[in-house]
């Protein structure tokens, strides 16, 4: 504890002239309950507060929040050169952890805690301040804190063409060769390949809760639970969507879409449009031609085409907490942190303390509690 207090006092010497408005501090530390901190140091201006006091306050230290505070301060680009090396190393380890993963056809990307982006096999995109990522078949999209959008990867089918140039976007999604973004005013922009009308008739002027993309079509979920579709309609991806309100989640396969209603039942439309029986579903994921759902008991249900064993070997036990679907296989995380994959290369179980999974064409990415991403290809760990 003496060491922590010493470090906090060093931070005080760094920040003694750096006063930040109280409401800005709250935004910097969303996980800290400021009502529990009794002894705020209030500077000359009533609504200003010193960051150093947050780190020095014993309540904060006892809650193990010092590292989080230091990380936030580090992201303000304040010099840490005089801090003890053990603490600096701890901060660097935390900042380097991956917090979100996304996969395309053959590539994978990760979003780090410090707001930078890495490819699983090679650093690819420079700069920081990123808060979200999405992947198409051969391109990727990232969203920065200010709402600007960055795209990179293949442009063979105009994937990067006419991407947004203004800030203010709040959500992103990718189809095979097109992308979708929603701005803070509720307007949707679609860019990239439009050979199947992906960019035609995109909705606007509505507040959206979520967006999802199939290979050539897109789906948006309004705040009232209504569903809107646009793009390719060759397999009834458009016009066959449910007309009622109250839906809470959406997902897209190549040529089909799935939605969960607030009452727990699932509706599927487009190609392979059968839906599972039941009304207790809480999550859904789509592969190319199959779908996977998770009910409130942690049980898994699969449906769709089975031409490459996509539905074979799905786990029968309960207790699962997350699911993902790839081109011809699926994966799920159990509450004990283990990952089960099934489909084209059989059922395999891994023990990795996992908290997030995504499926690519023939590989699975698993993110563990240490912020480390592990890649499995055709059932074998390769990274």
N, C-alpha and C positions, 0 to 999 in steps of 0.2 A: 504493500500500500504506500509506503514511503516513496518508493520508486515512481509510482503513478502520480503522486502529488508533486514530486520533483519535476516530472515531465510536464504536468499541467502548468506548473509555474513557468517553465520554459516557454510553453505556448503563450502564457500571459505576456511574457516579454516580447514575443513576436507580434501579438495582436493588441497591445495596449492602446494603440491609436486607431484600431480598426473596429469601429462601432457599426453594428448592423441593426436595422429596424427589427423590432420584436416579431412582426408578422413574417419578415423574411427569414428569421432564424427558425421559426416554426416550419416553414417550407423546407429548410435545409435538413431538419431532423424530424421527419414524419413519424418515426417509431418511438420517439421520446415523449412520455406523458409529462408535459410541463406543469400540470397541476400537482405532481408529486414533488417537484423541486421547490423547497420552501424558502431558500435563502438566495434569491436572485440578487445579483449586483446590478443596481440600476444607476446608470450614469446620469450626467447632467440633464439630458433630455429624457422625459418620463417614459417614453415608449421605446427607448433604445436599450439594448442589453449586450453585455460583452460575451463573446463566444468562449473566452477563456474560463469564465465562471462556470459555464456548463460542464467543461471538462474537469474543473477543480472541485465541483460540488460533490460531497461524499455520496449522496443518493445516487448520482449518475455513475460514480465509480463502482459502487456496490452492485449496480445493475449490470455491470460489464459492458457499459456503453462507450468507454473511453476510445476504443479503437474505431468505433463508428464515427464518433465526433472528429477524431483525427483524420479519418478518410475524407469526411466532408470538407474539413479545412484544407486538406491537401488538394482537393479538387478546385479550391479557390486560387490555386497557384501561389500559395504562400511558401516561402523558403523554409524547409525543414532541416537545413544542413547541420544545425547544432543539436538536434534531438538524438537520444542515444540509439545506437545502431540496431539493437534488438527490436525496438519499437518501430523504427523505420522499416526493418525487414518484415515485421508483422503487417504493417500497412501495405507494403508492396505485394505481399502474398494475397491479402484480401482483395486488392484492386485487380489482381490478375485472374481472379476466379471468374469462370463463365457462369452467367445467370440465365441465358436462354439459348436454345439451339434451333437450327432450321436446316432443312435439306432439300436439294433439288434432285435432278435425275442421277447425276454422278458427283455432285459437289455438296459441301456442307459448310455452314458458317456458324459462328458463335458470337454472342454479345457478352462482353466482359463487364464486370462491376464498375470499372472506371469509365465506361461509356465508349470504349473502343471496340472494334470488330476484328475478329480473326477468322481465317479459314481453318478448318480442322487440321489440314495438312501443311498450310503455309499462310503466313501473314499476307493479307491481300489489299485491305482498304485502310488508307492512312486517315488520321484525324480522330477526334473523339466527340463526346456529347451525344452519342446515339442511345436511343431508348427502346427501339424495336427493330426486328428484322423479318424478312420473308424471302422465300426462294421459289423461282420458277424452274423449268427443266434445265436451262443453261444460263440463267441470269439471276441476280439478286437485287433486293431493294432494302434500304435502311432508312429509318426515321430518326431525325435529330430532335433534341429537346425543344428547339425553336419551331418545330413543325416543318422544317425543310426535308426534302426527299432526295436521296442519293441512289443512283442505280449503277450497276457494273456487271460485267460478264459478256456473254455473246450478244451481238447486235445483228446476227444473220437474218432474223425475222423482225427487225425493227423493235426488239425488246426494249431498247434504251431510248427510242425516238419519242420526242415530245413528252418527256417526263416533266412533272411540275417544276416550275422555277420560283414559285412564291412559297413563303412560310405559311404556317397555320394548319398543317395536316395533323390529324390525330390518330389515324389508323391506316394500315397498308395490308395488301394481300397480293398473291401472284398466281396466275394461271400458268399454262405451259409456256406461252410466249407473250403474255400480256400482263399488265399490273393494274391495280386499283388503289386509289387513295381517297380518304374521306377528310374534308377539312372541318374546321370548328363551326362553320355555319351550316353543316349538314349536306354540303354539295359533294358529289362524287365525281372524280376524274378518272378516266380509263385511258391507258396509253399502251403502245406496243403494237403487236401484230393485230390486224383487223380483218384477216382473210375470211374469218367465220363470223364477222359482225360483232367482234368482242367489244368494240368501242362505240357501237351504235345504241342509242336510246338509253344511255345510263341515266339513272334518276338523279334528282337534285331538289334542294329546298326542303328536305325532310331530315329530322334528327335520327341518325342511325346508331344502333347498338353494336352491330357487328357486320363484317363483310367476309365473303369466302369466294374462292375462284375454282371452277372446274378447268378442264383443258381448254375449252373455247367459250365458256359461259361464266357468268358471275351471279352472285346472290347477295342481297343485303337484307338485314333484319332491322326493322324500324323499332323505335322505342315503345310503340304500342303493341309490338309483337307481330306486326304484319310483315309479310315477305314479298320482296320485289326481285324479279329476275330480268336479265338482259344478256344479249350475245347469241350464240348458236342455239337453234331450236330444232336441229335435224333429228334429235332423239327425244323430243318433247321436254327438253331442259327448261324451256319457257312455256308459259301459258297453262301448264299442268300443276303449278305450285298451289299449295293450299290457299284458299281465299279468306280464311278466318284469321282472327287476331289471337294473341296470347302465346306465341312461340318465343322461346328463350335461347335457343342455340341452333346453329346451322353448320353444315359441312358439305363439301363437294367432292365427288369423284370425277373421273374423266368426263362422263356424259350423264351423270345423275347427281341428285342432291338429296340431302336428308335434313329434317328439322325435328327438334324436340319441343313439344308443347308444354306449357306450365303444368298441365295435369299429368305429365309424365309419359304420354304416348308419343310414338314416332311416326312421321309421315315421310315416305320416299317417293320421288318423282323423277321422270326421265327414263333412261335405259335401265333395265333390271330394277323395276320400281316396286317390288314386293317390300312389305314392311314387317318388322317383327311384332309378335303378339306381346302385350303387356303395357302397363302404364306407370312404371316406376323407374324410368330411365333418367339418368342425370348427365350422361356424356355420350358423344358420338364422334366417330372418325370414319373417313372414307379412303379406300384405296382406289386403284384405277377402276375396277369393276366389282368391288365388294365393299361391304360396310361392317363396322364393328360398333357395338353399343355397350355401355356399362350401366347397370342398374344400381339402386341405392344400397343393395346388399353386397355390392362388389362383384357380382356375377357378370360374365361376358356372354354376349349373343352376337353371332355373325350371320350374314346373309348376302346374297348376290351370286355372281358366277363362281364356279369352282373348277375351271378348266386347268388351272395350274396349282391346285391343292390349296387355294387361298383360305378355305374354310376348315381344312383338316388339322386336327390337333389343338384346337382352341381349348384353353384350360376349363375344367369343369368345377373347380373349387371356387369359393367366394373370397372376399377380402382384397380385391384389386381396387386401385385408386386412380389409375390413369391408363389411357389407351392411345395407340397410334396405328395407322395403316399405311403400307407402302404399295408398290405396284402389284406385288403378288404375295405379300406376307403381312403379318400384323405383329404388334408387340403390346405388352401390358406390364405395368408396375404393380407389384403386390405391396400390401401395407408393411411387410417386413423389409422392403427395399430391393427385393429381387426382381429381375426382369425375365419374363417368359416371351419367347417369340415362336410363331407357328406359321405354317403355309408352305411355300415352295421348297424350303430346305428342312422341313420337319420341325418338330417341337424341341426347343432348346431352352434351358433355364440357366440364368447367370445370377451370381450374387455380387452386387456392386453398390449396395446402399444408395440406390438410384432415386432421384426426385423428378426426373423429366426424361422423356423419350421422344424421338421422331424417327420415322421410317423413310428411307429413300427408295431407289429403284431395286437394289439388291443388298441393301445394308441397313443397319440400325445404329442410331446414335443414342448413347445413354449418358446422362449428366448425373454425377453423383454428388453427395453432400459436401465434398471438398471442392466443388466447383471445377472438377476435372471431367472432360468429355472422353468417352471411350467409344470406339467405332468397331462394329462387327460387320463383316462382309461375308455373305453366304454362310452365316453361322459361325464364323471364326473371328476371334478378336484380332484386329490388325493395328490398333492404336489405342 
